[in-house]
């Protein structure tokens, strides 16, 4: 009987799964609250019992032409580092519209990131990430709680997310999760003081949604 119990214990140990390893990269929406552990990736990781490394950097563009900017992590692609990741959580692009075209007449910037035929810098990078074997989750943007510097970007960001959603639908290993599904712009408690970034409550809501989507 003791031998049988020992065998069962060994079997249970052998099938126990290691915690998921999650890498998060992106801009300030992903990075907000990370120094307090209340950021979106940390909430997702808490609910999935995962080990999360959040390498997102505030003010990052998806595509930064500056060599110094890329070296400092202000290019989302430069934040990626090779590792034994189970999940790569990513966002980015809003700062490209803000800085490259001032959120006006941004069709060229949009098409450079992801064109109507779903080619461009973002699809190319996502193809690289999916080839690592990790599950890749793209987190879409949400509407701000009040007008601000990104107001003019809204139509471009909506189309940007729509194209990314279409790309995910035809790309194995890539999932698009729209944070707008759970962020009500009329609920001020979900937003930080600037009305753009998530409050701790907003980050928890988005992180919970990501965890629920991943667990399905």
C-alpha positions in Angstrom: 0.0 0.0 0.0 2.8 2.4 0.8 4.5 1.5 -2.5 1.2 2.2 -4.3 0.9 5.6 -2.6 4.5 6.5 -3.6 3.8 5.6 -7.2 0.7 7.8 -7.2 2.7 10.7 -5.7 5.4 10.3 -8.4 2.8 10.3 -11.1 1.1 13.4 -9.8 4.4 15.2 -9.6 5.3 14.2 -13.2 2.1 15.6 -14.7 2.0 18.8 -12.7 2.4 21.7 -15.1 5.0 24.3 -14.7 3.6 27.9 -14.5 3.1 29.6 -17.8 5.8 31.9 -18.8 4.4 35.2 -20.2 6.3 38.0 -21.9 4.5 41.3 -22.2 5.7 44.0 -24.6 4.1 47.2 -25.8 3.5 50.8 -24.9 2.3 52.8 -21.8 -1.2 51.1 -21.8 0.7 47.8 -21.1 3.3 49.4 -18.9 1.0 51.5 -16.7 1.2 50.5 -13.0 3.9 47.9 -13.6 6.1 49.3 -10.8 3.2 48.6 -8.3 2.4 45.1 -9.8 -1.1 46.3 -10.7 -0.5 46.4 -14.5 -2.5 44.5 -17.0 0.0 41.7 -17.6 0.4 41.1 -13.8 -3.3 40.8 -13.4 -3.5 38.3 -16.2 -0.6 36.4 -14.8 -2.1 36.3 -11.3 -5.3 34.8 -12.6 -3.5 32.2 -14.8 -0.9 31.4 -12.1 1.8 32.5 -14.6 5.2 34.0 -14.3 5.1 37.3 -16.1 7.9 39.6 -17.3 6.6 43.0 -18.4 9.1 44.6 -20.7 6.6 47.2 -22.1 8.0 50.8 -22.1 5.8 54.0 -21.9 5.9 56.2 -25.1 7.0 53.3 -27.3 6.2 53.2 -30.9 5.7 50.0 -32.7 8.2 51.1 -35.3 10.8 53.7 -34.1 13.3 55.0 -36.7 15.7 56.2 -34.0 18.6 53.9 -33.3 18.9 55.4 -29.8 15.1 55.0 -29.3 15.2 51.3 -30.3 18.2 50.7 -28.0 16.2 52.2 -25.1 13.2 50.0 -25.7 11.1 52.7 -27.4 10.4 50.3 -30.3 8.0 47.5 -29.4 9.9 45.1 -31.6 13.1 45.8 -29.8 11.5 44.9 -26.5 11.2 41.2 -27.5 13.9 38.9 -26.3 14.2 35.2 -27.0 13.1 32.9 -24.3 11.1 29.9 -23.5 7.8 31.8 -23.6 4.4 30.1 -23.5 2.5 33.4 -24.2 3.6 36.7 -25.7 1.2 39.5 -24.9 1.7 42.6 -27.1 0.1 45.9 -28.1 1.4 49.1 -29.8 0.9 51.5 -32.6 -0.9 54.5 -31.0 2.3 56.4 -30.6 3.2 55.9 -34.2 0.0 57.7 -35.2 0.6 60.5 -32.6 4.3 61.1 -33.4 4.5 60.3 -37.1 1.4 62.0 -38.4 -0.1 64.0 -35.5 -3.2 61.9 -35.6 -4.2 63.6 -38.9 -4.0 62.2 -42.5 -2.5 59.0 -41.1 -3.4 56.6 -43.9 0.2 56.1 -44.9 1.3 55.3 -41.3 -1.7 52.9 -40.9 -0.9 51.1 -44.2 2.8 50.9 -43.2 1.9 49.2 -39.9 -0.8 47.0 -41.5 -2.2 47.5 -45.0 -5.7 46.5 -46.2 -4.2 43.3 -47.6 -2.8 42.6 -44.1 0.8 43.0 -45.0 3.2 45.5 -43.2 5.5 45.9 -40.3 3.1 44.5 -37.7 2.1 41.3 -39.6 5.8 40.7 -40.3 6.8 40.9 -36.7 3.8 38.8 -35.5 4.8 36.1 -38.0 8.2 36.1 -36.3 6.7 35.8 -32.9 4.3 32.9 -33.8 7.2 31.0 -35.3 8.8 30.8 -31.8 5.9 28.4 -30.9 4.5 30.8 -28.3 0.9 31.7 -28.2 0.7 35.4 -29.3 -2.1 37.6 -27.9 -2.5 41.1 -29.4 -4.4 43.5 -27.1 -6.5 46.0 -29.0 -7.0 49.6 -27.9 -10.1 51.1 -26.2 -11.8 54.5 -26.4 -10.5 57.2 -24.0 -12.6 58.6 -21.2 -12.2 62.1 -22.4 -10.8 64.1 -25.4 -7.0 64.5 -25.5 -4.0 64.3 -27.7 -5.2 60.9 -29.2 -8.7 62.1 -30.1 -7.8 62.5 -33.8 -6.2 59.0 -33.8 -9.5 57.3 -33.0 -10.7 56.5 -36.5 -7.3 55.2 -37.4 -7.0 53.1 -34.3 -10.4 51.6 -34.9 -9.4 50.5 -38.4 -6.0 49.4 -37.1 -7.7 47.1 -34.6 -10.1 45.8 -37.3 -7.3 44.8 -39.6 -5.4 43.1 -36.7 -8.6 41.2 -35.8 -8.8 40.0 -39.4 -5.2 39.0 -39.3 -5.7 37.0 -36.2 -8.7 35.2 -37.7 -6.4 33.8 -40.4 -3.2 33.3 -38.4 -2.8 30.1 -36.3 -1.2 30.9 -32.9 -2.4 34.6 -32.9 -5.4 35.9 -30.9 -6.8 39.4 -31.0 -8.4 40.5 -27.8 -10.2 43.9 -27.9 -9.8 45.7 -24.5 -12.6 48.0 -25.7 -15.0 45.1 -24.9 -14.6 45.8 -21.2 -13.6 49.4 -21.0 -16.6 51.7 -20.8 -15.5 55.3 -21.6 -18.3 56.6 -19.5 -17.0 54.9 -16.4 -14.3 57.3 -15.2 -13.2 54.9 -12.4 -11.7 52.7 -15.1 -9.2 55.4 -16.2 -6.2 57.1 -14.7 -6.1 60.9 -14.1 -5.4 61.6 -17.8 -8.5 59.8 -19.0 -6.3 57.7 -21.4 -4.4 55.1 -19.4 -6.2 52.5 -17.2 -6.7 53.0 -13.5 -5.9 50.0 -11.3 -9.5 49.0 -11.7 -9.3 49.4 -15.4 -6.1 47.3 -15.6 -7.7 44.6 -13.5 -10.7 44.5 -15.8 -8.6 44.2 -18.9 -6.2 41.7 -17.3 -9.1 39.6 -16.1 -10.6 39.7 -19.6 -7.3 38.6 -21.2 -7.0 35.7 -18.7 -10.6 34.6 -19.3 -10.0 34.7 -23.1 -6.8 32.7 -22.8 -8.3 30.1 -20.5 -11.2 29.3 -23.0 
